[in-house]
Amino acid sequence: MNSPLVSVGLPLALAVIMFGLGLSLTTADFTRIAKTPRIVAIALVCQLLVLPVVAFGLVLLFDLTPILAVGMMLLAASPGGTTANLFSHLFRGDVALNVSLTAVNSIIAVVTVPVVTNFAIGYFQPAGEDGSVGLQLTKVIQVFAIVLVPVGLGMLVRRWSAAFADRMDKPVRIGSAITLLLVILGTIASEREALANDIAEVGGITVVFCLLSLTAGYYLPRLLGVADRQSIACSFEVGIHNSTIAITIAISVLGSTEMAVPAAIYGVLMFPIAAVFGYVISRKKEPVAAQ
């Protein structure tokens, strides 16, 4: 876990991903939330309150080991990922709302991730390699410097030249995805024997968690009178987490490859689950549109 692949590669992959996010953002993405404060508040309540409660209940139901339980809570606390924008676009959601929510969530997560993670650590009391594990403020600052500084740099690049930012968007996405994939595969390969049982143990809970996240993100806003396009955006924002942040914190900060397993498995399974969910809610809309 202390190899250059992890200590350098993983933070680098996260930094590149967040730089790519910054390339797509402007200050208008932050100020836009003032125009739809009710929708933003509903989405944030789902993301920051509902999901950690759901994850906590699932952890108890599935009776996970303490280290995996903390990994699940860490995943639940992670903000929405940029992939949510893609799914929202594919299934005709409000992409502008997704972009704004991702931007706001990434900043709020500086506070909420350590709060939820430290609660989970205190409750489940996992033992790290040195007999203890904890997410101290200095470690939080270290990780989110890797998150927020690249976002800020990306926004500065876009302000300097929007055309250049647009040209760089695809190469940065591809490069960050390849880097992250290599780091995860290399880490899992080096720890494959110890992680085999953990991967089998968390497969079911990650599927259920992803489905519940997408469902809550769509139907709770709908029940509260939010329009369909905005509800679709909320669904993917709430249901698709930035698993890279959870993996980076688990491995590089908390020093536990095992704790990163839920986020790693979720990061793979969420794509087909989100695609099927998007297809289902899209089909549900068609009869209404035909009237």
C-alpha positions in Angstrom: 0.0 0.0 0.0 3.0 2.3 0.3 4.3 1.6 -3.2 4.8 4.5 -5.6 1.8 3.1 -7.6 -0.5 4.0 -4.7 1.3 6.9 -3.0 1.9 8.8 -6.3 -0.4 7.2 -8.9 -3.7 7.4 -6.9 -3.5 11.0 -5.8 -2.4 11.9 -9.3 -5.3 10.2 -10.9 -7.7 12.0 -8.6 -6.0 15.3 -9.3 -6.3 14.8 -13.0 -10.0 13.8 -12.7 -10.8 16.9 -10.6 -8.8 19.1 -13.0 -11.1 17.7 -15.8 -14.1 18.7 -13.7 -12.7 22.2 -13.3 -12.3 22.5 -17.1 -16.1 22.1 -17.4 -17.0 24.6 -14.7 -17.5 28.4 -14.5 -18.6 30.6 -11.7 -22.1 30.6 -13.2 -22.3 26.9 -12.2 -22.1 28.0 -8.5 -24.4 31.0 -8.8 -27.0 29.1 -10.7 -28.1 27.3 -7.5 -29.6 30.5 -6.3 -32.2 30.2 -9.0 -33.4 26.8 -7.9 -32.7 26.7 -4.2 -35.5 24.3 -3.4 -34.3 21.6 -5.9 -30.7 22.0 -4.7 -31.8 21.7 -1.1 -33.7 18.5 -1.8 -30.8 16.9 -3.7 -28.4 17.9 -0.9 -30.6 16.4 1.8 -30.7 13.1 -0.2 -27.0 13.2 -0.7 -25.8 14.3 2.7 -28.4 12.9 5.1 -30.5 10.1 3.4 -27.7 8.2 1.8 -25.5 7.8 4.9 -28.6 6.6 6.9 -29.4 4.1 4.1 -25.8 2.9 4.0 -25.7 2.5 7.8 -28.8 0.4 7.7 -27.5 -1.8 4.9 -24.2 -2.3 6.7 -26.0 -3.5 9.7 -28.3 -5.7 7.6 -25.5 -7.3 5.7 -23.4 -7.6 8.8 -20.2 -6.4 7.2 -16.8 -6.6 8.9 -15.8 -3.3 10.7 -13.3 -2.3 8.0 -15.7 -2.9 5.1 -18.5 -1.2 7.1 -16.4 2.0 7.3 -15.6 1.7 3.6 -19.3 1.6 2.8 -19.9 4.7 4.9 -17.0 6.5 3.3 -18.5 5.7 -0.2 -21.9 6.9 0.9 -20.4 10.2 2.1 -18.5 10.8 -1.1 -19.9 13.5 -3.4 -21.5 12.9 -6.8 -19.1 12.2 -9.7 -18.7 13.8 -13.1 -20.1 10.6 -14.6 -23.5 11.7 -13.4 -23.4 14.5 -16.0 -23.0 11.9 -18.8 -25.9 9.8 -17.6 -28.1 12.8 -17.1 -27.4 13.9 -20.7 -28.1 10.4 -22.1 -31.5 10.2 -20.3 -32.5 13.9 -20.8 -31.9 15.2 -17.4 -31.0 18.8 -16.5 -27.3 18.6 -17.1 -26.7 22.2 -15.9 -28.2 21.2 -12.5 -25.9 18.2 -12.4 -22.9 20.4 -13.0 -23.9 22.8 -10.3 -24.7 20.0 -7.8 -21.3 18.3 -8.5 -19.5 21.6 -7.9 -21.3 22.4 -4.7 -21.1 18.8 -3.4 -17.3 18.6 -4.0 -16.8 21.6 -1.7 -19.3 20.6 1.0 -17.7 17.1 1.1 -14.6 18.7 2.7 -16.7 18.8 5.9 -19.2 16.0 5.4 -16.8 13.2 4.4 -14.7 13.3 7.6 -17.8 13.7 9.8 -19.5 10.6 8.4 -16.2 8.6 8.2 -15.1 9.4 11.7 -18.6 8.5 13.0 -18.3 5.1 11.2 -14.8 4.6 12.6 -16.0 5.4 16.1 -19.1 3.1 15.8 -17.5 0.1 14.1 -14.0 0.5 15.5 -12.0 -1.1 12.8 -8.3 -1.9 13.5 -5.7 -0.6 11.1 -2.3 -2.0 10.5 -1.0 -0.1 13.6 -4.0 -1.1 15.6 -6.0 2.1 15.0 -7.4 4.1 12.1 -8.7 7.7 11.9 -9.4 10.6 9.6 -7.7 13.6 11.2 -8.1 17.2 10.0 -4.6 17.3 8.5 -5.3 14.2 6.4 -8.6 15.7 5.3 -6.9 18.9 4.2 -4.3 16.8 2.3 -6.9 14.9 0.3 -9.1 17.8 -0.5 -6.2 20.0 -1.5 -5.8 17.3 -4.2 -9.6 17.7 -5.0 -10.2 21.5 -4.8 -6.9 22.9 -6.1 -7.1 21.1 -9.4 -10.7 22.1 -9.8 -9.7 25.7 -9.3 -6.9 25.4 -11.8 -9.2 23.9 -14.3 -11.7 26.7 -13.9 -8.9 29.2 -14.4 -7.8 27.5 -17.6 -11.4 27.6 -18.8 -11.6 31.3 -18.0 -8.4 31.9 -19.9 -9.5 30.0 -22.9 -12.9 28.1 -23.1 -11.9 26.7 -26.5 -8.7 25.2 -25.1 -10.6 23.8 -22.2 -13.1 22.1 -24.5 -10.3 20.6 -26.6 -8.6 19.3 -23.5 -11.8 17.8 -22.0 -11.7 14.5 -23.8 -7.9 13.8 -23.5 -8.0 14.6 -19.8 -11.0 12.3 -19.2 -9.3 9.4 -21.1 -6.0 10.0 -19.4 -7.5 10.1 -15.9 -9.6 7.0 -16.5 -6.6 5.0 -17.8 -4.4 6.1 -14.9 -7.1 5.3 -12.3 -7.7 1.9 -13.9 -4.0 1.0 -13.8 -3.7 2.1 -10.2 -6.7 0.1 -9.1 -5.8 -3.0 -11.0 -2.2 -2.9 -9.7 -3.4 -2.4 -6.1 -5.9 -5.2 -6.3 -3.4 -7.5 -8.0 -0.8 -7.0 -5.2 -3.5 -7.7 -2.6 -5.6 -10.2 -4.5 -5.4 -13.0 -2.0 -6.5 -10.9 1.0 -9.2 -9.1 -1.0 -10.9 -12.1 -2.7 -13.3 -12.8 0.2 -14.0 -9.1 0.7 -15.0 -8.6 -3.0 -17.5 -11.4 -2.7 -18.8 -10.0 0.5 -19.6 -6.5 -0.7 -20.9 -7.3 -4.2 -24.5 -7.6 -3.0 -24.6 -4.5 -0.7 -23.0 -2.3 -3.3 -25.7 -3.3 -5.9 -28.5 -2.7 -3.4 -27.0 0.6 -2.3 -26.6 1.9 -5.9 -30.3 1.0 -6.7 -31.5 2.7 -3.5 -29.4 5.8 -4.1 -30.8 6.2 -7.7 -34.3 5.5 -6.6 -34.2 7.9 -3.7 -32.6 10.6 -5.9 -35.4 10.3 -8.4 -38.6 9.6 -6.5 -38.1 11.8 -3.4 -37.8 15.0 -5.6 -40.8 13.8 -7.7 -42.9 13.3 -4.5 -41.9 16.8 -3.5 -43.1 18.3 -6.8 -39.8 18.6 -8.7 -40.1 18.4 -12.5 -39.0 15.2 -14.3 -35.8 16.6 -15.9 -34.6 18.0 -12.6 -35.5 14.7 -10.8 -33.5 12.7 -13.4 -30.5 15.0 -12.7 -30.9 14.6 -9.0 -31.2 10.8 -9.4 -27.8 10.5 -11.1 -26.2 13.1 -8.9 -27.3 11.2 -5.8 -26.9 7.7 -7.2 -23.5 8.0 -8.9 -20.7 8.8 -6.3 -17.2 9.9 -6.9 -15.7 6.5 -5.9 -12.2 7.8 -6.7 -12.3 10.1 -3.7 -13.4 7.2 -1.4 -10.7 5.0 -2.8 -8.0 7.7 -2.4 -9.0 8.4 1.2 -9.2 4.7 2.1 -5.8 3.7 0.6 -3.6 6.8 0.6 -4.9 8.5 3.8 -6.3 5.7 6.0 -3.8 3.2 4.7 -6.3 0.4 4.1 -6.7 -1.4 0.8 -9.5 -3.4 2.3 -11.5 -0.3 3.2 -11.4 0.7 -0.5 -13.0 -2.5 -1.7 -16.7 -1.2 -1.5 -15.9 1.9 -3.5 -13.8 -0.1 -6.1 -16.6 -2.6 -6.6 -19.3 0.1 -6.7 -17.2 2.0 -9.3 -17.5 -0.9 -11.6 -21.1 -2.0 -10.9 -22.7 1.5 -11.0 -22.4 1.8 -14.8 -24.7 -1.0 -15.9 -27.0 -0.3 -12.9 -27.3 3.4 -13.7 -27.8 2.6 -17.4 -30.7 0.2 -16.7 -32.3 2.6 -14.2 -32.1 5.4 -16.7 -33.7 3.2 -19.4 -36.6 2.3 -17.0 -37.4 5.9 -16.0 -37.1 7.0 -19.6 -39.7 4.4 -20.7 -42.0 5.5 -17.9 -42.0 9.0 -19.3 -42.9 8.0 -22.9 -46.7 7.3 -22.4 -47.1 10.7 -20.6 -45.3 12.5 -23.5 -47.6 10.9 -26.1 -50.8 12.2 -24.5 
